[in-house]
Amino acid sequence: MSSQPLQIYVLNVPEFASLTEAARAMPECRVENTGDYTIISSDVPITFGRRALGLKPAVWYGLFTGGLDGEIESYERDIVRIAPRHSH
């Protein structure tokens, strides 16, 4: 069983800037700006905290509106953990 890197497509708007900046500080993440979107990629599971990102719940629950290629392992009020999708 192998896995493909997870990818999070983040719309480049001020509301999501803290997510992009947090990913840039994580050595396991690759961050690529593609114009209207930033793509966060990782070969390993990554975790983000709502309070650490300074996000209100409404914005928190909209984090993945730009798209996600991966598996959400946990999506709670203050913590989200995303992992690469496993190929069978």
ROSE-735786 format. One record per atom (N, C-alpha, C, O): x, y, z; residue in one letter. Coordinates in nm, 4 decimals, m for minus. Each point is the difference from the previous one (the first is absolute). Layout:
N
+----------+----------+----------+------+
!       c1 !       c2 !       c3 ! resn !
+----------+----------+----------+------+
!        X !        Y !        Z !    a !
...
+----------+----------+----------+------+
***
This chain:
88
+----------+----------+----------+------+
!       c1 !       c2 !       c3 ! resn !
+----------+----------+----------+------+
!   0.0847 !  m0.1184 !   0.0000 !    m !
!  m0.0847 !   0.1184 !   0.0000 !    m !
!   0.0887 !   0.1240 !   0.0000 !    m !
!   0.0877 !   0.0136 !   0.0853 !    m !
!  m0.1098 !   0.0760 !  m0.1797 !    s !
!   0.0795 !   0.1219 !  m0.0079 !    s !
!  m0.0920 !   0.1198 !   0.0203 !    s !
!  m0.1222 !  m0.0139 !   0.0045 !    s !
!   0.1820 !   0.1295 !   0.0074 !    s !
!  m0.0814 !   0.1197 !   0.0170 !    s !
!   0.0522 !   0.1103 !  m0.0902 !    s !
!   0.1179 !   0.0039 !  m0.0352 !    s !
!  m0.2079 !   0.0847 !  m0.0011 !    q !
!   0.0344 !   0.1177 !  m0.0781 !    q !
!   0.0017 !   0.1174 !   0.0957 !    q !
!  m0.0724 !  m0.0006 !   0.0996 !    q !
!   0.1543 !   0.1022 !  m0.1280 !    p !
!   0.0037 !   0.1154 !   0.0905 !    p !
!  m0.1389 !   0.0613 !   0.0167 !    p !
!  m0.0786 !   0.0053 !  m0.0946 !    p !
!   0.0499 !   0.0402 !   0.2149 !    l !
!  m0.1245 !   0.0734 !   0.0188 !    l !
!   0.0200 !   0.1395 !  m0.0572 !    l !
!   0.1107 !   0.0537 !   0.0003 !    l !
!  m0.2180 !   0.0029 !  m0.0485 !    q !
!   0.0034 !   0.1361 !  m0.0522 !    q !
!  m0.1235 !   0.0745 !   0.0500 !    q !
!  m0.1127 !  m0.0487 !  m0.0086 !    q !
!   0.1379 !   0.1675 !   0.0607 !    i !
!  m0.1068 !   0.0884 !   0.0444 !    i !
!   0.0063 !   0.1227 !  m0.0899 !    i !
!   0.1046 !   0.0640 !  m0.0108 !    i !
!  m0.2152 !  m0.0313 !  m0.0532 !    y !
!  m0.0076 !   0.1157 !  m0.0883 !    y !
!  m0.0634 !   0.1148 !   0.0790 !    y !
!  m0.1182 !  m0.0036 !   0.0342 !    y !
!   0.1993 !   0.1045 !  m0.0064 !    v !
!  m0.0437 !   0.1101 !   0.0858 !    v !
!  m0.0214 !   0.1243 !  m0.0852 !    v !
!   0.0927 !   0.0474 !  m0.0658 !    v !
!  m0.2138 !   0.0049 !   0.0668 !    l !
!  m0.0304 !   0.1240 !  m0.0711 !    l !
!   0.0824 !   0.1125 !   0.0616 !    l !
!   0.0033 !   0.0148 !   0.1222 !    l !
!   0.0627 !   0.0642 !  m0.2054 !    n !
!   0.0835 !   0.1101 !   0.0490 !    n !
!  m0.0865 !   0.1210 !   0.0374 !    n !
!  m0.0133 !   0.0958 !  m0.0762 !    n !
!  m0.0438 !  m0.1041 !   0.1947 !    v !
!  m0.0765 !   0.1105 !   0.0574 !    v !
!   0.0517 !   0.0210 !   0.1423 !    v !
!   0.0526 !  m0.0936 !   0.0602 !    v !
!  m0.0663 !   0.2129 !  m0.0058 !    p !
!   0.0541 !   0.0282 !   0.1340 !    p !
!  m0.0491 !  m0.0958 !   0.1081 !    p !
!   0.0739 !  m0.0299 !   0.0938 !    p !
!  m0.1977 !  m0.0187 !  m0.1056 !    e !
!  m0.0560 !  m0.0882 !   0.1029 !    e !
!   0.0801 !  m0.1291 !   0.0172 !    e !
!   0.0037 !  m0.0557 !   0.1097 !    e !
!   0.0603 !   0.0077 !  m0.2162 !    f !
!   0.0738 !  m0.1263 !   0.0051 !    f !
!   0.1516 !   0.0178 !   0.0044 !    f !
!   0.0736 !  m0.0985 !  m0.0047 !    f !
!  m0.0262 !   0.2223 !   0.0137 !    a !
!   0.1441 !   0.0265 !  m0.0026 !    a !
!   0.0743 !  m0.0684 !   0.1142 !    a !
!   0.1137 !  m0.0434 !  m0.0183 !    a !
!  m0.1756 !   0.0329 !   0.1355 !    s !
!   0.0695 !  m0.0620 !   0.1132 !    s !
!   0.0246 !  m0.1486 !  m0.0241 !    s !
!   0.0986 !  m0.0542 !   0.0498 !    s !
!  m0.1857 !  m0.0127 !  m0.1246 !    l !
!   0.0210 !  m0.1408 !  m0.0334 !    l !
!   0.1229 !  m0.0151 !  m0.0900 !    l !
!   0.0851 !  m0.0858 !   0.0234 !    l !
!  m0.0771 !   0.1690 !  m0.1247 !    t !
!   0.1145 !  m0.0047 !  m0.0914 !    t !
!   0.1297 !   0.0296 !   0.0738 !    t !
!   0.1001 !  m0.0685 !  m0.0210 !    t !
!  m0.1006 !   0.1692 !   0.1068 !    e !
!   0.1208 !   0.0357 !   0.0747 !    e !
!   0.0399 !  m0.1111 !   0.0977 !    e !
!   0.1188 !  m0.0271 !   0.0174 !    e !
!  m0.2159 !  m0.0364 !   0.0454 !    a !
!   0.0307 !  m0.1107 !   0.0915 !    a !
!   0.0646 !  m0.1147 !  m0.0770 !    a !
!   0.0960 !  m0.0605 !   0.0479 !    a !
!  m0.1480 !   0.0303 !  m0.1668 !    a !
!   0.0565 !  m0.1081 !  m0.0815 !    a !
!   0.1432 !   0.0331 !  m0.0423 !    a !
!   0.0854 !  m0.0886 !  m0.0028 !    a !
!  m0.0583 !   0.2152 !  m0.0301 !    r !
!   0.1368 !   0.0400 !  m0.0387 !    r !
!   0.0994 !  m0.0260 !   0.1134 !    r !
!   0.1179 !  m0.0245 !  m0.0257 !    r !
!  m0.1636 !   0.0297 !   0.1484 !    a !
!   0.0876 !  m0.0199 !   0.1163 !    a !
!   0.0177 !  m0.1480 !   0.0352 !    a !
!   0.0796 !  m0.0338 !   0.0876 !    a !
!  m0.1528 !  m0.0535 !  m0.1549 !    m !
!   0.0074 !  m0.1436 !   0.0295 !    m !
!   0.0951 !  m0.0672 !  m0.0995 !    m !
!  m0.0252 !   0.0034 !  m0.1205 !    m !
!   0.1344 !  m0.0644 !   0.1691 !    p !
!   0.0961 !  m0.0597 !  m0.0922 !    p !
!  m0.0572 !  m0.1120 !  m0.0862 !    p !
!   0.0530 !  m0.0277 !  m0.1075 !    p !
!  m0.1594 !  m0.0367 !   0.1524 !    e !
!  m0.0580 !  m0.1102 !  m0.0766 !    e !
!  m0.0916 !   0.0472 !  m0.1125 !    e !
!  m0.0482 !  m0.0811 !  m0.0791 !    e !
!   0.0236 !   0.2133 !   0.0714 !    c !
!  m0.0896 !   0.0545 !  m0.1023 !    c !
!   0.0768 !   0.0695 !  m0.1120 !    c !
!   0.1031 !   0.0637 !   0.0215 !    c !
!  m0.1577 !  m0.0787 !  m0.1411 !    r !
!   0.0462 !   0.0774 !  m0.1154 !    r !
!  m0.1139 !   0.0968 !  m0.0330 !    r !
!  m0.1166 !  m0.0392 !  m0.0018 !    r !
!   0.1505 !   0.1643 !  m0.0240 !    v !
!  m0.1015 !   0.1018 !  m0.0250 !    v !
!   0.0306 !   0.0671 !  m0.1332 !    v !
!   0.1089 !   0.0536 !  m0.0204 !    v !
!  m0.2070 !  m0.0574 !  m0.0703 !    e !
!   0.0184 !   0.0551 !  m0.1344 !    e !
!  m0.1143 !   0.0966 !  m0.0309 !    e !
!  m0.1172 !  m0.0369 !   0.0072 !    e !
!   0.1522 !   0.1601 !  m0.0414 !    n !
!  m0.0993 !   0.0993 !  m0.0384 !    n !
!  m0.0275 !  m0.0141 !  m0.1487 !    n !
!   0.0927 !   0.0038 !  m0.0810 !    n !
!  m0.2193 !  m0.0201 !   0.0443 !    t !
!  m0.0360 !  m0.0174 !  m0.1415 !    t !
!  m0.0863 !   0.1143 !  m0.0515 !    t !
!  m0.0682 !  m0.0152 !  m0.1013 !    t !
!   0.0699 !   0.1275 !   0.1683 !    g !
!  m0.0826 !   0.1133 !  m0.0412 !    g !
!  m0.1157 !   0.0191 !   0.0953 !    g !
!   0.0160 !   0.0593 !   0.1067 !    g !
!  m0.1343 !  m0.1097 !  m0.1450 !    d !
!  m0.1180 !   0.0144 !   0.0845 !    d !
!   0.0007 !  m0.0965 !   0.1185 !    d !
!  m0.0717 !   0.0203 !   0.0980 !    d !
!   0.1534 !  m0.1255 !  m0.1080 !    y !
!   0.0059 !  m0.1025 !   0.1040 !    y !
!   0.1433 !  m0.0240 !   0.0444 !    y !
!   0.0950 !   0.0262 !  m0.0738 !    y !
!  m0.0814 !  m0.0767 !   0.1958 !    t !
!   0.1261 !  m0.0528 !   0.0490 !    t !
!  m0.0238 !  m0.1480 !   0.0243 !    t !
!  m0.1018 !  m0.0382 !   0.0577 !    t !
!   0.1959 !  m0.0459 !  m0.1019 !    i !
!  m0.0122 !  m0.1439 !   0.0198 !    i !
!   0.0963 !  m0.0413 !   0.1108 !    i !
!   0.1208 !   0.0219 !  m0.0097 !    i !
!  m0.1750 !  m0.0812 !   0.1136 !    i !
!   0.0791 !  m0.0549 !   0.1101 !    i !
!   0.0066 !  m0.1504 !  m0.0227 !    i !
!  m0.1037 !  m0.0657 !  m0.0097 !    i !
!   0.2249 !   0.0103 !   0.0012 !    s !
!   0.0190 !  m0.1432 !  m0.0231 !    s !
!   0.0836 !  m0.0594 !   0.1116 !    s !
!   0.0838 !   0.0679 !   0.0592 !    s !
!  m0.1073 !  m0.1957 !  m0.0309 !    s !
!   0.0792 !  m0.0719 !   0.0994 !    s !
!  m0.0080 !  m0.1498 !  m0.0270 !    s !
!  m0.1024 !  m0.0507 !  m0.0458 !    s !
!   0.2121 !  m0.0194 !   0.0750 !    d !
!   0.0048 !  m0.1455 !  m0.0136 !    d !
!  m0.0386 !  m0.0702 !   0.1295 !    d !
!  m0.0130 !  m0.1224 !   0.0035 !    d !
!  m0.0050 !   0.1996 !   0.1022 !    v !
!  m0.0345 !  m0.0547 !   0.1314 !    v !
!  m0.1225 !   0.0739 !   0.0536 !    v !
!  m0.0294 !   0.1101 !  m0.0466 !    v !
!  m0.0425 !  m0.1672 !   0.1429 !    p !
!  m0.1141 !   0.0705 !   0.0590 !    p !
!   0.0424 !   0.1330 !   0.0629 !    p !
!   0.1092 !   0.0112 !   0.0557 !    p !
!  m0.1957 !   0.0881 !  m0.0653 !    i !
!   0.0264 !   0.1301 !   0.0612 !    i !
!  m0.1206 !   0.0412 !   0.0837 !    i !
!  m0.1135 !  m0.0394 !  m0.0268 !    i !
!   0.1416 !   0.1190 !   0.1277 !    t !
!  m0.1027 !   0.0447 !   0.0928 !    t !
!   0.0042 !   0.1519 !   0.0106 !    t !
!   0.1071 !   0.0602 !   0.0069 !    t !
!  m0.2254 !   0.0005 !  m0.0057 !    f !
!  m0.0122 !   0.1441 !   0.0219 !    f !
!  m0.0951 !   0.0226 !   0.1169 !    f !
!  m0.0939 !  m0.0769 !   0.0205 !    f !
!   0.1189 !   0.1826 !   0.0556 !    g !
!  m0.0853 !   0.0375 !   0.1106 !    g !
!  m0.0718 !   0.1309 !  m0.0283 !    g !
!   0.0621 !   0.0976 !  m0.0419 !    g !
!  m0.1921 !  m0.0955 !   0.0647 !    r !
!  m0.0799 !   0.1200 !  m0.0288 !    r !
!   0.0471 !   0.1208 !   0.0801 !    r !
!   0.0172 !   0.1086 !  m0.0554 !    r !
!   0.0034 !  m0.1268 !   0.1837 !    r !
!   0.0402 !   0.1137 !   0.0840 !    r !
!   0.1393 !   0.0498 !  m0.0367 !    r !
!   0.0257 !   0.1204 !   0.0012 !    r !
!   0.0650 !  m0.2142 !  m0.0342 !    a !
!   0.1351 !   0.0397 !  m0.0407 !    a !
!  m0.0027 !   0.0798 !  m0.1299 !    a !
!   0.0847 !   0.0866 !  m0.0223 !    a !
!  m0.1822 !  m0.1162 !  m0.0633 !    l !
!  m0.0137 !   0.0736 !  m0.1256 !    l !
!  m0.0771 !   0.1309 !   0.0189 !    l !
!  m0.0023 !   0.0841 !  m0.0899 !    l !
!  m0.0607 !  m0.0669 !   0.2062 !    g !
!  m0.0766 !   0.1211 !   0.0274 !    g !
!  m0.1298 !   0.0080 !  m0.0790 !    g !
!  m0.0438 !   0.1088 !  m0.0375 !    g !
!  m0.0180 !  m0.2244 !   0.0121 !    l !
!  m0.1208 !  m0.0027 !  m0.0826 !    l !
!  m0.1263 !  m0.0155 !   0.0834 !    l !
!  m0.0027 !  m0.0739 !   0.0985 !    l !
!  m0.1006 !   0.1441 !  m0.1393 !    k !
!  m0.1320 !  m0.0176 !   0.0598 !    k !
!  m0.0607 !  m0.1283 !  m0.0587 !    k !
!   0.0379 !  m0.0414 !  m0.1096 !    k !
!  m0.1322 !  m0.0220 !   0.1820 !    p !
!  m0.0559 !  m0.1270 !  m0.0477 !    p !
!  m0.0540 !   0.0031 !  m0.1430 !    p !
!   0.0200 !  m0.0965 !  m0.0737 !    p !
!  m0.0865 !   0.2021 !   0.0326 !    a !
!  m0.0572 !   0.0044 !  m0.1352 !    a !
!   0.1087 !  m0.0109 !  m0.1068 !    a !
!  m0.0186 !  m0.0694 !  m0.1000 !    a !
!   0.1300 !   0.1362 !   0.1198 !    v !
!   0.1114 !  m0.0081 !  m0.0955 !    v !
!   0.0668 !  m0.1367 !   0.0110 !    v !
!   0.0362 !  m0.0597 !  m0.1014 !    v !
!  m0.0197 !   0.0099 !   0.2234 !    w !
!   0.0601 !  m0.1314 !   0.0249 !    w !
!  m0.0708 !  m0.1099 !  m0.0796 !    w !
!   0.0650 !  m0.0819 !  m0.0649 !    w !
!  m0.1963 !   0.0805 !   0.0703 !    y !
!  m0.0749 !  m0.1047 !  m0.0685 !    y !
!  m0.0036 !   0.0200 !  m0.1516 !    y !
!  m0.0479 !  m0.0870 !  m0.0726 !    y !
!   0.0976 !   0.1998 !   0.0250 !    g !
!   0.0090 !   0.0246 !  m0.1437 !    g !
!   0.1408 !  m0.0155 !  m0.0555 !    g !
!   0.0253 !   0.0360 !  m0.1150 !    g !
!   0.0673 !  m0.0895 !   0.1954 !    l !
!   0.1402 !  m0.0106 !  m0.0430 !    l !
!   0.0185 !  m0.0720 !  m0.1317 !    l !
!   0.0870 !   0.0374 !  m0.0786 !    l !
!  m0.1666 !  m0.1399 !   0.0523 !    f !
!   0.0243 !  m0.0844 !  m0.1159 !    f !
!  m0.0938 !   0.0289 !  m0.1165 !    f !
!  m0.0201 !  m0.0855 !  m0.0862 !    f !
!  m0.0373 !   0.2054 !   0.0830 !    t !
!  m0.0906 !   0.0354 !  m0.1091 !    t !
!   0.0730 !   0.0102 !  m0.1329 !    t !
!  m0.0634 !  m0.0102 !  m0.1050 !    t !
!   0.1948 !   0.0301 !   0.1063 !    g !
!   0.0771 !   0.0054 !  m0.1234 !    g !
!   0.0290 !  m0.1374 !  m0.0565 !    g !
!   0.0349 !  m0.0127 !  m0.1174 !    g !
!  m0.0487 !  m0.0896 !   0.1987 !    g !
!   0.0226 !  m0.1369 !  m0.0453 !    g !
!   0.1039 !  m0.0700 !   0.0852 !    g !
!   0.0853 !   0.0636 !   0.0619 !    g !
!  m0.0939 !  m0.1951 !  m0.0598 !    l !
!   0.0899 !  m0.0811 !   0.0804 !    l !
!   0.0168 !  m0.1344 !  m0.0685 !    l !
!  m0.0984 !  m0.0627 !  m0.0391 !    l !
!   0.2227 !   0.0181 !   0.0243 !    d !
!   0.0279 !  m0.1349 !  m0.0479 !    d !
!   0.0756 !  m0.0692 !   0.1115 !    d !
!   0.1218 !   0.0138 !   0.0113 !    d !
!  m0.1924 !  m0.0868 !   0.0695 !    g !
!   0.0566 !  m0.0670 !   0.1156 !    g !
!  m0.1129 !  m0.0549 !   0.0841 !    g !
!  m0.1159 !   0.0027 !  m0.0412 !    g !
!   0.1490 !  m0.0524 !   0.1584 !    e !
!  m0.0995 !  m0.0554 !   0.0901 !    e !
!  m0.0038 !   0.0826 !   0.1280 !    e !
!   0.1027 !   0.0214 !   0.0644 !    e !
!  m0.2202 !   0.0240 !  m0.0290 !    i !
!  m0.0161 !   0.0708 !   0.1261 !    i !
!  m0.0135 !  m0.1064 !   0.1084 !    i !
!  m0.1010 !  m0.0702 !   0.0062 !    i !
!   0.2013 !   0.0583 !   0.0782 !    e !
!  m0.0029 !  m0.0994 !   0.1070 !    e !
!  m0.0784 !   0.0496 !   0.1199 !    e !
!  m0.0629 !  m0.0789 !   0.0705 !    e !
!   0.0663 !   0.2087 !  m0.0472 !    s !
!  m0.0699 !   0.0591 !   0.1135 !    s !
!  m0.0289 !   0.1461 !  m0.0325 !    s !
!   0.0886 !   0.0722 !  m0.0459 !    s !
!  m0.2127 !  m0.0282 !   0.0696 !    y !
!  m0.0373 !   0.1396 !  m0.0232 !    y !
!  m0.0876 !   0.0414 !   0.1168 !    y !
!  m0.1218 !  m0.0176 !  m0.0023 !    y !
!   0.1847 !   0.0720 !   0.1027 !    e !
!  m0.0695 !   0.0401 !   0.1215 !    e !
!  m0.0088 !   0.1520 !   0.0073 !    e !
!   0.0468 !   0.0706 !  m0.0894 !    e !
!  m0.1058 !  m0.0226 !   0.1944 !    r !
!  m0.0181 !   0.1444 !   0.0163 !    r !
!   0.1320 !   0.0766 !   0.0001 !    r !
!   0.0050 !   0.1133 !  m0.0479 !    r !
!   0.1015 !  m0.1726 !   0.1005 !    d !
!   0.1262 !   0.0729 !   0.0109 !    d !
!   0.1201 !  m0.0676 !  m0.0672 !    d !
!   0.1081 !   0.0587 !  m0.0050 !    d !
!  m0.1251 !  m0.1801 !  m0.0461 !    i !
!   0.1123 !  m0.0731 !  m0.0592 !    i !
!  m0.0463 !  m0.0708 !  m0.1266 !    i !
!  m0.1086 !  m0.0579 !  m0.0031 !    i !
!   0.1911 !   0.0628 !  m0.1014 !    v !
!  m0.0249 !  m0.0806 !  m0.1191 !    v !
!   0.1281 !  m0.0747 !  m0.0337 !    v !
!   0.1095 !   0.0558 !   0.0067 !    v !
!  m0.1246 !  m0.1832 !  m0.0431 !    r !
!   0.1137 !  m0.0827 !  m0.0408 !    r !
!  m0.0335 !  m0.0581 !  m0.1363 !    r !
!  m0.1030 !  m0.0650 !  m0.0175 !    r !
!   0.1922 !   0.0894 !  m0.0802 !    i !
!  m0.0184 !  m0.0441 !  m0.1364 !    i !
!   0.1165 !  m0.0902 !  m0.0373 !    i !
!   0.1147 !   0.0284 !   0.0345 !    i !
!  m0.1439 !  m0.1373 !  m0.1052 !    a !
!   0.1033 !  m0.0960 !  m0.0384 !    a !
!  m0.0032 !  m0.0233 !  m0.1498 !    a !
!  m0.1019 !   0.0241 !  m0.0647 !    a !
!   0.2134 !  m0.0710 !   0.0090 !    p !
!  m0.0011 !  m0.0384 !  m0.1417 !    p !
!  m0.1013 !  m0.1114 !  m0.0227 !    p !
!  m0.0264 !  m0.0815 !   0.0883 !    p !
!  m0.0289 !   0.0802 !  m0.2076 !    r !
!  m0.0970 !  m0.1037 !  m0.0396 !    r !
!   0.0787 !  m0.1268 !  m0.0323 !    r !
!   0.1014 !   0.0061 !  m0.0695 !    r !
!  m0.1466 !  m0.1189 !   0.1184 !    h !
!   0.0668 !  m0.1269 !  m0.0262 !    h !
!  m0.0571 !  m0.0653 !  m0.1248 !    h !
!  m0.1217 !  m0.0072 !  m0.0177 !    h !
!   0.2103 !  m0.0398 !  m0.0682 !    s !
!  m0.0408 !  m0.0741 !  m0.1196 !    s !
!  m0.0044 !  m0.1478 !   0.0344 !    s !
!   0.0874 !  m0.0497 !   0.0711 !    s !
!  m0.1857 !  m0.0194 !  m0.1196 !    h !
!  m0.0124 !  m0.1439 !   0.0297 !    h !
!   0.0422 !  m0.0822 !  m0.1194 !    h !
!  m0.0034 !  m0.1229 !   0.0054 !    h !
+----------+----------+----------+------+
***
